[in-house]
Amino acid sequence: MITKPFMPATTWQTVGPFFSIGLERLYRADIAGAGVDGERIRVAGRLLDGDYNPIPDAVVEVWQANAHGKYAHPGDTQDKPLEQGFRGFGRIATDDLGEFRFSTVKPGSVLTQSGEPQAPHLVVSLMMRGLLRGLVTRAYFPNEGLNATDQVLQCVPPARRSTLLLSSLVENDVPTFGWTIHMQGPSETVFFDF
């Protein structure tokens, strides 16, 4: 029997970029439609590689609860209101500078399976050229009291928690939060294996 040695993928064996072909019609940068309860916010982010260069052809997906702490998903059976127009999901492409932007409402606290409140957060998935499996992370809001007890955030070493915290910006009187996602290097964003 002849066996082949293990051959790792080389850079020319990666997937994509096919995002503009397959996903462009699904892009959605407004996660919460008009008339949805909650504080309107924007998130302006940037995706950088290990050399601090922008990643221009990536897709950022965002899942979140509404302002009441309920997901727009049949699996969320909490007795909390869910307005029409709240999608709870967005998909945004990065531009030539690796930047992305979306608008939504600030999410409320969602309970864990054991009934503990989680800090308001966004669940973020990243897909890009050269990445054979998407990555998942979270973005937390600054100055939230529940950050100190959030079970997921507390699993992250204290020195690395800042990679998951959004920063407050001022932009045309709309609360805006900034976030730089680093794929590698000393400032690498924490990614989770859910």
C-alpha positions as CSV (number, residue, x, y, z in Angstrom):
1,M,0.0,0.0,0.0
2,I,1.3,3.4,-1.0
3,T,0.5,6.3,1.4
4,K,0.9,9.9,0.6
5,P,2.7,12.2,3.1
6,F,0.6,14.9,4.7
7,M,0.7,18.0,2.6
8,P,-0.4,21.3,4.2
9,A,-2.3,23.8,2.1
10,T,-0.2,26.4,0.4
11,T,-1.3,30.0,-0.2
12,W,-2.5,29.1,-3.7
13,Q,-4.8,26.4,-2.4
14,T,-7.0,28.7,-0.4
15,V,-10.6,29.5,-0.8
16,G,-12.0,32.6,-2.6
17,P,-12.3,35.4,-2.8
18,F,-15.8,34.6,-4.1
19,F,-17.8,36.8,-1.7
20,S,-18.9,39.3,-4.4
21,I,-20.3,36.4,-6.5
22,G,-22.1,34.4,-3.8
23,L,-22.8,36.8,-0.9
24,E,-23.2,40.3,-2.2
25,R,-27.0,40.1,-2.6
26,L,-27.1,39.1,1.1
27,Y,-25.2,42.0,2.5
28,R,-27.1,43.9,5.1
29,A,-25.6,46.8,7.1
30,D,-28.8,47.8,8.9
31,I,-29.5,45.2,11.5
32,A,-32.4,46.9,13.2
33,G,-35.1,48.4,11.0
34,A,-37.0,51.6,11.6
35,G,-39.3,51.7,14.6
36,V,-37.4,49.1,16.6
37,D,-37.0,49.8,20.3
38,G,-33.6,50.7,21.7
39,E,-30.7,53.1,21.5
40,R,-29.5,53.6,17.9
41,I,-25.8,53.0,17.4
42,R,-23.2,52.5,14.7
43,V,-20.2,50.3,14.7
44,A,-17.2,51.3,12.5
45,G,-14.5,48.7,12.4
46,R,-11.4,47.7,10.6
47,L,-9.9,44.3,9.9
48,L,-6.1,44.0,9.9
49,D,-3.7,41.1,9.2
50,G,-0.6,40.3,11.3
51,D,1.5,43.0,9.6
52,Y,-1.2,45.6,10.3
53,N,-2.3,45.7,6.6
54,P,-6.0,46.0,5.8
55,I,-7.9,43.0,4.7
56,P,-10.0,44.3,1.8
57,D,-12.0,41.2,0.8
58,A,-13.5,39.8,4.0
59,V,-17.0,39.4,5.2
60,V,-18.1,40.3,8.7
61,E,-21.3,38.7,10.0
62,V,-23.0,40.0,13.1
63,W,-25.6,38.4,15.3
64,Q,-27.2,40.2,18.2
65,A,-30.1,40.3,20.6
66,N,-32.5,43.2,20.5
67,A,-32.7,45.9,23.2
68,H,-34.8,43.6,25.3
69,G,-32.2,40.8,25.2
70,K,-34.1,38.6,22.8
71,Y,-32.7,37.0,19.6
72,A,-34.7,37.0,16.4
73,H,-34.5,33.2,16.2
74,P,-37.0,30.5,16.9
75,G,-34.6,28.9,19.4
76,D,-34.9,31.9,21.7
77,T,-38.0,31.1,23.7
78,Q,-37.6,33.9,26.3
79,D,-40.8,35.7,27.1
80,K,-39.4,39.1,25.9
81,P,-40.7,41.3,23.1
82,L,-39.5,41.0,19.5
83,E,-40.5,43.7,17.1
84,Q,-41.0,43.3,13.4
85,G,-38.1,45.0,11.6
86,F,-35.5,43.6,14.0
87,R,-33.4,41.2,12.0
88,G,-30.7,40.6,14.5
89,F,-28.3,39.6,11.7
90,G,-26.0,41.6,9.4
91,R,-23.5,40.8,6.8
92,I,-21.0,43.5,5.8
93,A,-18.0,43.3,3.3
94,T,-14.8,45.1,4.2
95,D,-13.7,47.8,1.7
96,D,-10.2,48.4,0.2
97,L,-9.0,49.8,3.6
98,G,-10.3,46.8,5.5
99,E,-13.1,48.9,7.0
100,F,-16.7,47.9,7.7
101,R,-19.6,49.8,9.2
102,F,-23.1,48.9,10.3
103,S,-26.0,50.4,12.2
104,T,-28.3,48.7,14.8
105,V,-29.6,49.2,18.3
106,K,-27.6,48.5,21.4
107,P,-28.3,44.9,22.5
108,G,-29.8,44.1,25.8
109,S,-28.6,41.5,28.3
110,V,-29.3,37.9,27.3
111,L,-29.5,35.2,30.0
112,T,-27.2,32.2,29.9
113,Q,-28.7,28.6,30.1
114,S,-28.2,28.7,33.8
115,G,-30.0,32.1,34.1
116,E,-27.0,34.4,34.6
117,P,-27.2,37.7,32.8
118,Q,-24.6,38.2,30.0
119,A,-23.1,41.6,29.2
120,P,-24.6,43.3,26.1
121,H,-22.5,42.0,23.2
122,L,-22.3,41.3,19.5
123,V,-21.4,37.9,18.1
124,V,-19.1,38.3,15.1
125,S,-18.1,35.8,12.5
126,L,-15.3,36.4,10.0
127,M,-14.8,34.9,6.5
128,M,-12.0,35.8,4.2
129,R,-9.5,34.6,1.5
130,G,-7.1,32.1,3.0
131,L,-9.3,31.2,5.9
132,L,-10.6,27.7,5.4
133,R,-12.9,27.9,8.5
134,G,-14.7,31.0,9.7
135,L,-13.7,32.6,13.0
136,V,-16.1,33.6,15.7
137,T,-15.5,36.3,18.3
138,R,-17.5,38.8,20.4
139,A,-17.6,42.5,20.8
140,Y,-18.4,44.0,24.2
141,F,-19.4,47.6,25.0
142,P,-17.2,49.8,27.2
143,N,-18.3,50.8,30.7
144,E,-20.9,48.0,31.1
145,G,-21.2,46.8,34.7
146,L,-22.0,43.2,33.5
147,N,-18.6,43.0,31.7
148,A,-17.2,42.2,35.1
149,T,-19.3,39.1,35.5
150,D,-20.0,37.9,31.9
151,Q,-19.1,34.2,31.9
152,V,-17.5,34.3,28.4
153,L,-15.5,37.5,28.9
154,Q,-14.2,36.1,32.2
155,C,-12.8,33.1,30.4
156,V,-10.5,35.4,28.5
157,P,-7.1,36.3,30.2
158,P,-7.4,39.8,31.6
159,A,-4.5,41.1,29.4
160,R,-6.4,40.1,26.3
161,R,-9.9,41.2,27.1
162,S,-9.3,44.7,25.6
163,T,-9.2,43.0,22.1
164,L,-13.0,42.4,22.6
165,L,-13.9,45.9,23.8
166,L,-15.4,48.4,21.5
167,S,-14.2,52.0,21.9
168,S,-16.6,55.0,22.1
169,L,-16.5,57.5,19.2
170,V,-18.4,60.6,18.5
171,E,-19.9,60.8,15.0
172,N,-22.8,63.1,13.9
173,D,-24.5,62.9,17.3
174,V,-25.1,59.1,16.8
175,P,-23.4,56.9,19.4
176,T,-20.6,55.2,17.4
177,F,-18.3,52.4,18.5
178,G,-15.0,51.6,16.9
179,W,-13.3,48.2,16.8
180,T,-10.1,47.0,15.2
181,I,-10.0,43.3,14.6
182,H,-6.4,42.0,14.4
183,M,-6.1,38.5,12.8
184,Q,-2.6,37.8,14.1
185,G,0.3,39.4,16.0
186,P,0.7,40.9,19.5
187,S,-2.7,42.6,19.3
188,E,-4.5,39.5,18.0
189,T,-8.2,39.6,18.7
190,V,-9.5,36.7,20.8
191,F,-11.4,34.1,18.8
192,F,-13.6,31.4,20.3
193,D,-14.1,27.8,19.4
194,F,-17.9,27.4,20.0
